[in-house]
């Protein structure tokens, strides 16, 4: 790959990173790991289809409290011997882009059905934590 190709690729990646993210944090029984992976795979296509700039799922791997901070496992009442805690991070260009994507997905029957399946997979009685965040102006980001 040429240097100009690498530069162009980096510029595309930076453009697609976005200034708006949405996080979704949840827990589910560890025994259902394979079910959750199988359930999640088709959403790569669905989210791309509706214009999500970038999407990833990360699994919590420690309950250790660092620097006297509270570990998120405590916040979501998770026992990592029994539960897995995942965070999904959705990247959008800006708030308007996020709202447009969400509006399109709201009218999709596959998305609605997926939501119902998702709610059956999470740990009974647990909550899904969601948050929308915008980049802070004046702070340089590493991308």
Secondary structure, DSSP 8 states (H G I E B T S, - for coil): --HHHHHHHHHHHHHHH-SEEEEEEEEEEGGGHHHHHHHHHTHHHHHHHHT-SEEEEEE-------TT---HHHHTT--TTTEEEEEEEEEESSHHHHHHHHHHHHT-HHHHHHHHHHHHHB-TT---EEEEEE--TT-----
